[in-house]
Amino acid sequence: MEQIAIILAAIFIASVLNIALKKFDFPTAIGYIFTGILVAHFFHLNVHNSKTLEHISEFGIVLLMFTIGLEFSFREMKVMKKEVFVYGLSQVLLTGLFFATVAHFLFGFETKSAIIIGFALSLSSTAIVLKILNETGDIHASYGRKALGILLFQDIAVIPLLLMIEIFTKEVAIEKLLLQTGLNMILFFALLLFLGRFVIDRFLRYAIFSKTQEIFLLAIFFVILLSAEISAYFGFSYSLGAFFAGMLLAESHYKYQIEADLAPFRDLLLGVFFFSIGNRIDLATIFDHLATIIVLLLGVMIFKALILYFILSISEQKRTAFKTALALSQIGEFALAIFVLASNNHLLDDQTLQILSSTVILSMIVTPFILKHLKTIADRFFKEPVQELRIDSTGFSNHIIVGGYGPLGKVLAKSLKERGFEYVIIEHDLALYEEGLANGEPIFFGNMAQRSVLEQLSIRRACAVVITFHNLEKIRLVAQAVLDMAPHAHIVARVRDDKEAEVLADLDIKDIVITTQTLSKEMIDRLFYCHL
């Protein structure tokens, strides 16, 4: 009965807190963490004496990693190789070595312990960062893609970190251990690829034929758990197995149905995970070592952000580098697991474990506030870059302004060039801007929502303005800026469906192209050929 009372209290507190916090636009993660703190304090319950809670919360991370894998196929991993294997590797190595050096020489930790501490602190929170980036839609923004690639490498880096603990605590030849790990990795991938191609796809097809949602859902959970268990069997994390299982299904016909069915389970189990984070906070330890924890918290987050900013600013926009660095400045949930394992293997004492764990958790608590106000913070240090835009405002007249040089922008530019129209392209993504330059396009770098940029593009003398962006908020900002400066401008914008068109209905946009309607008309027109 006591356990039921605790569960009821936890659900009630979480509901009340999240309802209150939502009014201030705070993420639900904060409510769950504070619920965990309150429950641990009043009921003397924490994750250290609740193995069931620990396993449930871990399954929330497994589901998150699986859904992340669904978004990124092996083909897309190749596209993101710079973010994952250049930025990610550089970040983990430089940050890990820096903190390991500080831990050894400044705080006097033994070399083995310092290495574990340093590289654990280099990890960021996959659970919090990706959840909020998905909620805000910034996962597809330039800094969101950089953050995602680095987080993916960090999750992979957990494997050698766990291997380090084994090397430091067991009398095993390092050559033998590395060879065994390499062989296990090869066998793991080979088995997962075989199952994905010849077993899993067929298994899911049979589940679909049953035309029963719960059977299909059971089949998906079986695939996730099977992949996680195979990963654990070969000595890797459950999360890594779930991630690669998601990647295997990323190009299947069932991708979107899987995402829709798993979303509520994933969010609830992530709530349990954040609840368990709150349970880990020992208030007595925080109060006894408050000054140490605050200094450690600020020091780790600041230096971690500075190192990542340095890495990214070499080849990326300063603003993008800053936003990415700030988004990943916290310490991640995997660091908690590594610290606990290191403590169990006598590499950390209990007091150090409590201080480090409290620092990790507090960094995760402040992260949602940082991410929710990332744009505002970035504006204080780096304004939207427009200095590279150099246009003689008298040089254009009766021209077409194309906003964006993505796939649609490229097609439009090609068609306008073939028809002999005068046009100019404005692009805010540095990589696309450089691609346009390489292709000999009349492209300029700048933010189209800024009026100073539109002024230099001779907006008042333009024949038409084409907005090719996907982001609805950005479309609205650009359209509003254009209409403020040129009220009679002929704007052409594209949206996904009727609901998005309704959001723009109050603006005087001459032509709104609804993608679903245009595609359906094109498909119907092509179907008519079968009757000719």
Secondary structure as a PSIPRED ss2 file (coil, helix, strand):
# PSIPRED VFORMAT (PSIPRED V4.0)

   1 M C   1.000  0.000  0.000
   2 E H   0.000  1.000  0.000
   3 Q H   0.000  1.000  0.000
   4 I H   0.000  1.000  0.000
   5 A H   0.000  1.000  0.000
   6 I H   0.000  1.000  0.000
   7 I H   0.000  1.000  0.000
   8 L H   0.000  1.000  0.000
   9 A H   0.000  1.000  0.000
  10 A H   0.000  1.000  0.000
  11 I H   0.000  1.000  0.000
  12 F H   0.000  1.000  0.000
  13 I H   0.000  1.000  0.000
  14 A H   0.000  1.000  0.000
  15 S H   0.000  1.000  0.000
  16 V H   0.000  1.000  0.000
  17 L H   0.000  1.000  0.000
  18 N H   0.000  1.000  0.000
  19 I H   0.000  1.000  0.000
  20 A H   0.000  1.000  0.000
  21 L H   0.000  1.000  0.000
  22 K H   0.000  1.000  0.000
  23 K C   1.000  0.000  0.000
  24 F C   1.000  0.000  0.000
  25 D C   1.000  0.000  0.000
  26 F C   1.000  0.000  0.000
  27 P C   1.000  0.000  0.000
  28 T H   0.000  1.000  0.000
  29 A H   0.000  1.000  0.000
  30 I H   0.000  1.000  0.000
  31 G H   0.000  1.000  0.000
  32 Y H   0.000  1.000  0.000
  33 I H   0.000  1.000  0.000
  34 F H   0.000  1.000  0.000
  35 T H   0.000  1.000  0.000
  36 G H   0.000  1.000  0.000
  37 I H   0.000  1.000  0.000
  38 L H   0.000  1.000  0.000
  39 V H   0.000  1.000  0.000
  40 A H   0.000  1.000  0.000
  41 H H   0.000  1.000  0.000
  42 F H   0.000  1.000  0.000
  43 F H   0.000  1.000  0.000
  44 H C   1.000  0.000  0.000
  45 L C   1.000  0.000  0.000
  46 N C   1.000  0.000  0.000
  47 V H   0.000  1.000  0.000
  48 H H   0.000  1.000  0.000
  49 N H   0.000  1.000  0.000
  50 S C   1.000  0.000  0.000
  51 K H   0.000  1.000  0.000
  52 T H   0.000  1.000  0.000
  53 L H   0.000  1.000  0.000
  54 E H   0.000  1.000  0.000
  55 H H   0.000  1.000  0.000
  56 I H   0.000  1.000  0.000
  57 S H   0.000  1.000  0.000
  58 E H   0.000  1.000  0.000
  59 F H   0.000  1.000  0.000
  60 G H   0.000  1.000  0.000
  61 I H   0.000  1.000  0.000
  62 V H   0.000  1.000  0.000
  63 L H   0.000  1.000  0.000
  64 L H   0.000  1.000  0.000
  65 M H   0.000  1.000  0.000
  66 F H   0.000  1.000  0.000
  67 T H   0.000  1.000  0.000
  68 I H   0.000  1.000  0.000
  69 G H   0.000  1.000  0.000
  70 L H   0.000  1.000  0.000
  71 E H   0.000  1.000  0.000
  72 F C   1.000  0.000  0.000
  73 S C   1.000  0.000  0.000
  74 F H   0.000  1.000  0.000
  75 R H   0.000  1.000  0.000
  76 E H   0.000  1.000  0.000
  77 M H   0.000  1.000  0.000
  78 K H   0.000  1.000  0.000
  79 V H   0.000  1.000  0.000
  80 M C   1.000  0.000  0.000
  81 K H   0.000  1.000  0.000
  82 K H   0.000  1.000  0.000
  83 E H   0.000  1.000  0.000
  84 V H   0.000  1.000  0.000
  85 F H   0.000  1.000  0.000
  86 V H   0.000  1.000  0.000
  87 Y H   0.000  1.000  0.000
  88 G H   0.000  1.000  0.000
  89 L H   0.000  1.000  0.000
  90 S H   0.000  1.000  0.000
  91 Q H   0.000  1.000  0.000
  92 V H   0.000  1.000  0.000
  93 L H   0.000  1.000  0.000
  94 L H   0.000  1.000  0.000
  95 T H   0.000  1.000  0.000
  96 G H   0.000  1.000  0.000
  97 L H   0.000  1.000  0.000
  98 F H   0.000  1.000  0.000
  99 F H   0.000  1.000  0.000
 100 A H   0.000  1.000  0.000
 101 T H   0.000  1.000  0.000
 102 V H   0.000  1.000  0.000
 103 A H   0.000  1.000  0.000
 104 H H   0.000  1.000  0.000
 105 F H   0.000  1.000  0.000
 106 L C   1.000  0.000  0.000
 107 F C   1.000  0.000  0.000
 108 G C   1.000  0.000  0.000
 109 F C   1.000  0.000  0.000
 110 E C   1.000  0.000  0.000
 111 T H   0.000  1.000  0.000
 112 K H   0.000  1.000  0.000
 113 S H   0.000  1.000  0.000
 114 A H   0.000  1.000  0.000
 115 I H   0.000  1.000  0.000
 116 I H   0.000  1.000  0.000
 117 I H   0.000  1.000  0.000
 118 G H   0.000  1.000  0.000
 119 F H   0.000  1.000  0.000
 120 A H   0.000  1.000  0.000
 121 L H   0.000  1.000  0.000
 122 S C   1.000  0.000  0.000
 123 L C   1.000  0.000  0.000
 124 S C   1.000  0.000  0.000
 125 S C   1.000  0.000  0.000
 126 T H   0.000  1.000  0.000
 127 A H   0.000  1.000  0.000
 128 I H   0.000  1.000  0.000
 129 V H   0.000  1.000  0.000
 130 L H   0.000  1.000  0.000
 131 K H   0.000  1.000  0.000
 132 I H   0.000  1.000  0.000
 133 L H   0.000  1.000  0.000
 134 N H   0.000  1.000  0.000
 135 E H   0.000  1.000  0.000
 136 T H   0.000  1.000  0.000
 137 G C   1.000  0.000  0.000
 138 D H   0.000  1.000  0.000
 139 I H   0.000  1.000  0.000
 140 H H   0.000  1.000  0.000
 141 A C   1.000  0.000  0.000
 142 S H   0.000  1.000  0.000
 143 Y H   0.000  1.000  0.000
 144 G H   0.000  1.000  0.000
 145 R H   0.000  1.000  0.000
 146 K H   0.000  1.000  0.000
 147 A H   0.000  1.000  0.000
 148 L H   0.000  1.000  0.000
 149 G H   0.000  1.000  0.000
 150 I H   0.000  1.000  0.000
 151 L H   0.000  1.000  0.000
 152 L H   0.000  1.000  0.000
 153 F H   0.000  1.000  0.000
 154 Q H   0.000  1.000  0.000
 155 D H   0.000  1.000  0.000
 156 I H   0.000  1.000  0.000
 157 A H   0.000  1.000  0.000
 158 V H   0.000  1.000  0.000
 159 I H   0.000  1.000  0.000
 160 P H   0.000  1.000  0.000
 161 L H   0.000  1.000  0.000
 162 L H   0.000  1.000  0.000
 163 L H   0.000  1.000  0.000
 164 M H   0.000  1.000  0.000
 165 I H   0.000  1.000  0.000
 166 E H   0.000  1.000  0.000
 167 I H   0.000  1.000  0.000
 168 F H   0.000  1.000  0.000
 169 T H   0.000  1.000  0.000
 170 K C   1.000  0.000  0.000
 171 E C   1.000  0.000  0.000
 172 V C   1.000  0.000  0.000
 173 A C   1.000  0.000  0.000
 174 I H   0.000  1.000  0.000
 175 E H   0.000  1.000  0.000
 176 K H   0.000  1.000  0.000
 177 L H   0.000  1.000  0.000
 178 L H   0.000  1.000  0.000
 179 L H   0.000  1.000  0.000
 180 Q H   0.000  1.000  0.000
 181 T H   0.000  1.000  0.000
 182 G H   0.000  1.000  0.000
 183 L H   0.000  1.000  0.000
 184 N H   0.000  1.000  0.000
 185 M H   0.000  1.000  0.000
 186 I H   0.000  1.000  0.000
 187 L H   0.000  1.000  0.000
 188 F H   0.000  1.000  0.000
 189 F H   0.000  1.000  0.000
 190 A H   0.000  1.000  0.000
 191 L H   0.000  1.000  0.000
 192 L H   0.000  1.000  0.000
 193 L H   0.000  1.000  0.000
 194 F H   0.000  1.000  0.000
 195 L H   0.000  1.000  0.000
 196 G H   0.000  1.000  0.000
 197 R H   0.000  1.000  0.000
 198 F H   0.000  1.000  0.000
 199 V H   0.000  1.000  0.000
 200 I H   0.000  1.000  0.000
 201 D H   0.000  1.000  0.000
 202 R H   0.000  1.000  0.000
 203 F H   0.000  1.000  0.000
 204 L H   0.000  1.000  0.000
 205 R H   0.000  1.000  0.000
 206 Y H   0.000  1.000  0.000
 207 A H   0.000  1.000  0.000
 208 I H   0.000  1.000  0.000
 209 F H   0.000  1.000  0.000
 210 S C   1.000  0.000  0.000
 211 K C   1.000  0.000  0.000
 212 T C   1.000  0.000  0.000
 213 Q H   0.000  1.000  0.000
 214 E H   0.000  1.000  0.000
 215 I H   0.000  1.000  0.000
 216 F H   0.000  1.000  0.000
 217 L H   0.000  1.000  0.000
 218 L H   0.000  1.000  0.000
 219 A H   0.000  1.000  0.000
 220 I H   0.000  1.000  0.000
 221 F H   0.000  1.000  0.000
 222 F H   0.000  1.000  0.000
 223 V H   0.000  1.000  0.000
 224 I H   0.000  1.000  0.000
 225 L H   0.000  1.000  0.000
 226 L H   0.000  1.000  0.000
 227 S H   0.000  1.000  0.000
 228 A H   0.000  1.000  0.000
 229 E H   0.000  1.000  0.000
 230 I H   0.000  1.000  0.000
 231 S H   0.000  1.000  0.000
 232 A H   0.000  1.000  0.000
 233 Y H   0.000  1.000  0.000
 234 F C   1.000  0.000  0.000
 235 G C   1.000  0.000  0.000
 236 F C   1.000  0.000  0.000
 237 S C   1.000  0.000  0.000
 238 Y H   0.000  1.000  0.000
 239 S H   0.000  1.000  0.000
 240 L H   0.000  1.000  0.000
 241 G H   0.000  1.000  0.000
 242 A H   0.000  1.000  0.000
 243 F H   0.000  1.000  0.000
 244 F H   0.000  1.000  0.000
 245 A H   0.000  1.000  0.000
 246 G H   0.000  1.000  0.000
 247 M H   0.000  1.000  0.000
 248 L H   0.000  1.000  0.000
 249 L C   1.000  0.000  0.000
 250 A C   1.000  0.000  0.000
 251 E C   1.000  0.000  0.000
 252 S C   1.000  0.000  0.000
 253 H C   1.000  0.000  0.000
 254 Y C   1.000  0.000  0.000
 255 K H   0.000  1.000  0.000
 256 Y H   0.000  1.000  0.000
 257 Q H   0.000  1.000  0.000
 258 I H   0.000  1.000  0.000
 259 E H   0.000  1.000  0.000
 260 A H   0.000  1.000  0.000
 261 D H   0.000  1.000  0.000
 262 L H   0.000  1.000  0.000
 263 A H   0.000  1.000  0.000
 264 P H   0.000  1.000  0.000
 265 F H   0.000  1.000  0.000
 266 R H   0.000  1.000  0.000
 267 D H   0.000  1.000  0.000
 268 L H   0.000  1.000  0.000
 269 L H   0.000  1.000  0.000
 270 L H   0.000  1.000  0.000
 271 G H   0.000  1.000  0.000
 272 V H   0.000  1.000  0.000
 273 F H   0.000  1.000  0.000
 274 F H   0.000  1.000  0.000
 275 F H   0.000  1.000  0.000
 276 S H   0.000  1.000  0.000
 277 I H   0.000  1.000  0.000
 278 G H   0.000  1.000  0.000
 279 N H   0.000  1.000  0.000
 280 R C   1.000  0.000  0.000
 281 I C   1.000  0.000  0.000
 282 D C   1.000  0.000  0.000
 283 L H   0.000  1.000  0.000
 284 A H   0.000  1.000  0.000
 285 T H   0.000  1.000  0.000
 286 I H   0.000  1.000  0.000
 287 F H   0.000  1.000  0.000
 288 D H   0.000  1.000  0.000
 289 H C   1.000  0.000  0.000
 290 L H   0.000  1.000  0.000
 291 A H   0.000  1.000  0.000
 292 T H   0.000  1.000  0.000
 293 I H   0.000  1.000  0.000
 294 I H   0.000  1.000  0.000
 295 V H   0.000  1.000  0.000
 296 L H   0.000  1.000  0.000
 297 L H   0.000  1.000  0.000
 298 L H   0.000  1.000  0.000
 299 G H   0.000  1.000  0.000
 300 V H   0.000  1.000  0.000
 301 M H   0.000  1.000  0.000
 302 I H   0.000  1.000  0.000
 303 F H   0.000  1.000  0.000
 304 K H   0.000  1.000  0.000
 305 A H   0.000  1.000  0.000
 306 L H   0.000  1.000  0.000
 307 I H   0.000  1.000  0.000
 308 L H   0.000  1.000  0.000
 309 Y H   0.000  1.000  0.000
 310 F H   0.000  1.000  0.000
 311 I H   0.000  1.000  0.000
 312 L H   0.000  1.000  0.000
 313 S H   0.000  1.000  0.000
 314 I C   1.000  0.000  0.000
 315 S C   1.000  0.000  0.000
 316 E C   1.000  0.000  0.000
 317 Q C   1.000  0.000  0.000
 318 K H   0.000  1.000  0.000
 319 R H   0.000  1.000  0.000
 320 T H   0.000  1.000  0.000
 321 A H   0.000  1.000  0.000
 322 F H   0.000  1.000  0.000
 323 K H   0.000  1.000  0.000
 324 T H   0.000  1.000  0.000
 325 A H   0.000  1.000  0.000
 326 L H   0.000  1.000  0.000
 327 A H   0.000  1.000  0.000
 328 L C   1.000  0.000  0.000
 329 S C   1.000  0.000  0.000
 330 Q C   1.000  0.000  0.000
 331 I C   1.000  0.000  0.000
 332 G C   1.000  0.000  0.000
 333 E H   0.000  1.000  0.000
 334 F H   0.000  1.000  0.000
 335 A H   0.000  1.000  0.000
 336 L H   0.000  1.000  0.000
 337 A H   0.000  1.000  0.000
 338 I H   0.000  1.000  0.000
 339 F H   0.000  1.000  0.000
 340 V H   0.000  1.000  0.000
 341 L H   0.000  1.000  0.000
 342 A H   0.000  1.000  0.000
 343 S H   0.000  1.000  0.000
 344 N H   0.000  1.000  0.000
 345 N C   1.000  0.000  0.000
 346 H C   1.000  0.000  0.000
 347 L C   1.000  0.000  0.000
 348 L C   1.000  0.000  0.000
 349 D C   1.000  0.000  0.000
 350 D H   0.000  1.000  0.000
 351 Q H   0.000  1.000  0.000
 352 T H   0.000  1.000  0.000
 353 L H   0.000  1.000  0.000
 354 Q H   0.000  1.000  0.000
 355 I H   0.000  1.000  0.000
 356 L H   0.000  1.000  0.000
 357 S H   0.000  1.000  0.000
 358 S H   0.000  1.000  0.000
 359 T H   0.000  1.000  0.000
 360 V H   0.000  1.000  0.000
 361 I H   0.000  1.000  0.000
 362 L H   0.000  1.000  0.000
 363 S H   0.000  1.000  0.000
 364 M H   0.000  1.000  0.000
 365 I H   0.000  1.000  0.000
 366 V H   0.000  1.000  0.000
 367 T H   0.000  1.000  0.000
 368 P H   0.000  1.000  0.000
 369 F H   0.000  1.000  0.000
 370 I H   0.000  1.000  0.000
 371 L H   0.000  1.000  0.000
 372 K H   0.000  1.000  0.000
 373 H C   1.000  0.000  0.000
 374 L H   0.000  1.000  0.000
 375 K H   0.000  1.000  0.000
 376 T H   0.000  1.000  0.000
 377 I H   0.000  1.000  0.000
 378 A H   0.000  1.000  0.000
 379 D H   0.000  1.000  0.000
 380 R H   0.000  1.000  0.000
 381 F H   0.000  1.000  0.000
 382 F C   1.000  0.000  0.000
 383 K C   1.000  0.000  0.000
 384 E C   1.000  0.000  0.000
 385 P C   1.000  0.000  0.000
 386 V C   1.000  0.000  0.000
 387 Q C   1.000  0.000  0.000
 388 E C   1.000  0.000  0.000
 389 L C   1.000  0.000  0.000
 390 R C   1.000  0.000  0.000
 391 I C   1.000  0.000  0.000
 392 D C   1.000  0.000  0.000
 393 S C   1.000  0.000  0.000
 394 T C   1.000  0.000  0.000
 395 G C   1.000  0.000  0.000
 396 F C   1.000  0.000  0.000
 397 S C   1.000  0.000  0.000
 398 N C   1.000  0.000  0.000
 399 H C   1.000  0.000  0.000
 400 I E   0.000  0.000  1.000
 401 I E   0.000  0.000  1.000
 402 V E   0.000  0.000  1.000
 403 G E   0.000  0.000  1.000
 404 G C   1.000  0.000  0.000
 405 Y C   1.000  0.000  0.000
 406 G C   1.000  0.000  0.000
 407 P H   0.000  1.000  0.000
 408 L H   0.000  1.000  0.000
 409 G H   0.000  1.000  0.000
 410 K H   0.000  1.000  0.000
 411 V H   0.000  1.000  0.000
 412 L H   0.000  1.000  0.000
 413 A H   0.000  1.000  0.000
 414 K H   0.000  1.000  0.000
 415 S H   0.000  1.000  0.000
 416 L H   0.000  1.000  0.000
 417 K H   0.000  1.000  0.000
 418 E H   0.000  1.000  0.000
 419 R C   1.000  0.000  0.000
 420 G C   1.000  0.000  0.000
 421 F C   1.000  0.000  0.000
 422 E C   1.000  0.000  0.000
 423 Y E   0.000  0.000  1.000
 424 V E   0.000  0.000  1.000
 425 I E   0.000  0.000  1.000
 426 I E   0.000  0.000  1.000
 427 E E   0.000  0.000  1.000
 428 H C   1.000  0.000  0.000
 429 D C   1.000  0.000  0.000
 430 L H   0.000  1.000  0.000
 431 A H   0.000  1.000  0.000
 432 L H   0.000  1.000  0.000
 433 Y H   0.000  1.000  0.000
 434 E H   0.000  1.000  0.000
 435 E H   0.000  1.000  0.000
 436 G H   0.000  1.000  0.000
 437 L H   0.000  1.000  0.000
 438 A H   0.000  1.000  0.000
 439 N C   1.000  0.000  0.000
 440 G C   1.000  0.000  0.000
 441 E C   1.000  0.000  0.000
 442 P C   1.000  0.000  0.000
 443 I E   0.000  0.000  1.000
 444 F E   0.000  0.000  1.000
 445 F E   0.000  0.000  1.000
 446 G C   1.000  0.000  0.000
 447 N C   1.000  0.000  0.000
 448 M C   1.000  0.000  0.000
 449 A C   1.000  0.000  0.000
 450 Q C   1.000  0.000  0.000
 451 R H   0.000  1.000  0.000
 452 S H   0.000  1.000  0.000
 453 V H   0.000  1.000  0.000
 454 L H   0.000  1.000  0.000
 455 E H   0.000  1.000  0.000
 456 Q H   0.000  1.000  0.000
 457 L C   1.000  0.000  0.000
 458 S C   1.000  0.000  0.000
 459 I H   0.000  1.000  0.000
 460 R H   0.000  1.000  0.000
 461 R H   0.000  1.000  0.000
 462 A C   1.000  0.000  0.000
 463 C C   1.000  0.000  0.000
 464 A E   0.000  0.000  1.000
 465 V E   0.000  0.000  1.000
 466 V E   0.000  0.000  1.000
 467 I E   0.000  0.000  1.000
 468 T C   1.000  0.000  0.000
 469 F C   1.000  0.000  0.000
 470 H C   1.000  0.000  0.000
 471 N C   1.000  0.000  0.000
 472 L H   0.000  1.000  0.000
 473 E H   0.000  1.000  0.000
 474 K H   0.000  1.000  0.000
 475 I H   0.000  1.000  0.000
 476 R H   0.000  1.000  0.000
 477 L H   0.000  1.000  0.000
 478 V H   0.000  1.000  0.000
 479 A H   0.000  1.000  0.000
 480 Q H   0.000  1.000  0.000
 481 A H   0.000  1.000  0.000
 482 V H   0.000  1.000  0.000
 483 L H   0.000  1.000  0.000
 484 D H   0.000  1.000  0.000
 485 M H   0.000  1.000  0.000
 486 A C   1.000  0.000  0.000
 487 P C   1.000  0.000  0.000
 488 H C   1.000  0.000  0.000
 489 A C   1.000  0.000  0.000
 490 H C   1.000  0.000  0.000
 491 I E   0.000  0.000  1.000
 492 V E   0.000  0.000  1.000
 493 A E   0.000  0.000  1.000
 494 R E   0.000  0.000  1.000
 495 V E   0.000  0.000  1.000
 496 R C   1.000  0.000  0.000
 497 D C   1.000  0.000  0.000
 498 D H   0.000  1.000  0.000
 499 K H   0.000  1.000  0.000
 500 E H   0.000  1.000  0.000
 501 A H   0.000  1.000  0.000
 502 E H   0.000  1.000  0.000
 503 V H   0.000  1.000  0.000
 504 L C   1.000  0.000  0.000
 505 A C   1.000  0.000  0.000
 506 D C   1.000  0.000  0.000
 507 L C   1.000  0.000  0.000
 508 D C   1.000  0.000  0.000
 509 I C   1.000  0.000  0.000
 510 K C   1.000  0.000  0.000
 511 D E   0.000  0.000  1.000
 512 I E   0.000  0.000  1.000
 513 V E   0.000  0.000  1.000
 514 I E   0.000  0.000  1.000
 515 T H   0.000  1.000  0.000
 516 T H   0.000  1.000  0.000
 517 Q H   0.000  1.000  0.000
 518 T H   0.000  1.000  0.000
 519 L H   0.000  1.000  0.000
 520 S H   0.000  1.000  0.000
 521 K H   0.000  1.000  0.000
 522 E H   0.000  1.000  0.000
 523 M H   0.000  1.000  0.000
 524 I H   0.000  1.000  0.000
 525 D H   0.000  1.000  0.000
 526 R H   0.000  1.000  0.000
 527 L H   0.000  1.000  0.000
 528 F H   0.000  1.000  0.000
 529 Y H   0.000  1.000  0.000
 530 C H   0.000  1.000  0.000
 531 H H   0.000  1.000  0.000
 532 L C   1.000  0.000  0.000
